[in-house]
Amino acid sequence: MAIDYAVIVVYLVGMLAMGWWGMRRAKSKSEFLVAGRRLGPTMYSGTMAAIVLGGASTIGGVGLGYQYGLSGAWMVFTIGLGLLALSVFFSARIARLKVYTVSEMLDLRYGGRAGVVSGVVMWAYTLMLAVTSTIAYATIFDVLFDMNRTVAIILGGSIVVAYSTLGGMWSITLTDMVQFVVKTIGVLLLLLPIAVVKAGGFSEMKAQLPTEYFDPLGIGGETIFTYVLIYTFGMLIGQDIWQRVFTARSDKTAKWGGTVAGTYCLAYALAGAVIGTAAKVLYPKLGSADDAFATIVKDELPVGVRGLVLAAALAAVMSTSSGALIACATVANNDIWSRLRGKVTGGDRDEVKDNRAFILIMGLAVIGTAIALNNVVEALTVAYNLLVGGLLVPILGGLLWKRGTAQGALASVAVGGLAVIGLMATYGILANEPIYYGLLSSLATYVVVSLATPATDAAVLAAWRERLAGRAAEPRSEPVPAHQ
């Protein structure tokens, strides 16, 4: 294992080195939070693919393939579909807004009265996304070093917090590009063909496994529909995803670079399912489906290659974790803390320090929560249900329907969020009903309240259209007063 260990150590040291390099570039708020809005198509595509394909997509995707066969690809496939929809239909307009958070977009559209409420919901989502990604370090380091769970979380989390705090989005962009390359080589070019060959090829896999393992819809229509509601729509509105859209050099980069990244996700989804299916042939009686990835890597790959593939898994986790962390800190500082205290910060350099401090604080909170938390699936489900149930309608409504009002948006967030919470308490956290009925109640409330209240001020809508068209200057960094 010495060679495998060396590969991992070199990778981790490289992550920290890039954090240090990124610190030298992040001299303004724009540079620190959105990489100066300067990413070209190649870097944009790679980093966008890296953030959406995390530990759940890699380890969890292989696990679903182990459990359901090729239809196990649907979870990651719906993530790819969401990224494609965002890129083709919305990303150009989002990029032209020149904002830093989803809540700033809502303030621009509705007149400055939705920021704190939506910020709290978005903060809860990004926090839990970072926590669940951080917990995944325990699985990987256990395979690598037989490490204690708490120590593994602290080690992996500390590295991500360190490079994210140092250089902000520049550090995360550089590390994500490396992680994208490592994942592509490790999972698509090495693990996928080796797993299929070790399982005897597709003909042997078909002979060994039930026919439903090769049914594209074997996982069930209702499950696929729920994945679409949670993950496809979640891709459209998550702060972690939007913050990457904000890094694009132009609206064309956001549209076409995101389309490439979404297509890559579809291929990654199929690869994970095939690897999991091969693992089912090789290890038909694993205790947990999520053990399939680590088991096939540990037992079937040659020395050196094994280290690279485990580095790929680590890369997947780190990219999602760092993206969620900077999103969480950006929302906490810009959408919640700055608005609540009602003060304007001094200048860009001061704001860099403020945002750096918030990344450090949120990072420590993420590590502490990850150590204390047990059921990560339920926690992530709560976060996604609140995100989609509470924010999907007012965000897409603001982009697509000019009659939507601030009162309708706020009522939609409140009713949708409360409905999701109440239905999860009634039906169970993992049930499908909360997201179904929560979304319907949010939509109905948005439409009814918007039609029953005065239309949004014409000046606000005019400024919004100017921003969407890319004809307005970047907004000031201080929060918009609530009375505007």
Secondary structure, DSSP 8 states (H G I E B T S, - for coil): -HHHHHHHHHHHHHHHHHHHHHHHH--SHHHHHHGGG-B-HHHHHHHHHHHHS-HIIIIIHHHHHHHHGGGGGHHHHHHHHHHHHIIIIIHHHHHHT--SSHHHHHHHHHTS-SHHHHHHHHHHHHHHHHHHHHHHHHHHHHHHH---HHHHHHHHHHHHHHHHHHHHHHHHHHHHHHHHHHHIIIIIIIIHHHHHHHTTHHHHHHHHS-GGGG-TTTT-HHHHHHHIIIIIHHHHH-HHHHHHHTTBSSHHIIIIIHHHHHHHHHHHHHHHHHHHHHHHHH-TT-S-GGGHHHHHHHHHS-TTHHHHHHHHHHHHHHHHHHHHHHHHHHIIIIIIIHHHHT-----HHHHHHHHHHHHHHHHHHHHHHHHH---HHHHHHHHHHHHHHHHHHHHHHHHH-TT--HHHHHHHHHHHHHHHHHHHHHH-TT-SHHHHHHHHHHHHHHHHHHHHS----HHHHHHHHHHHTT-S----SS---TT-
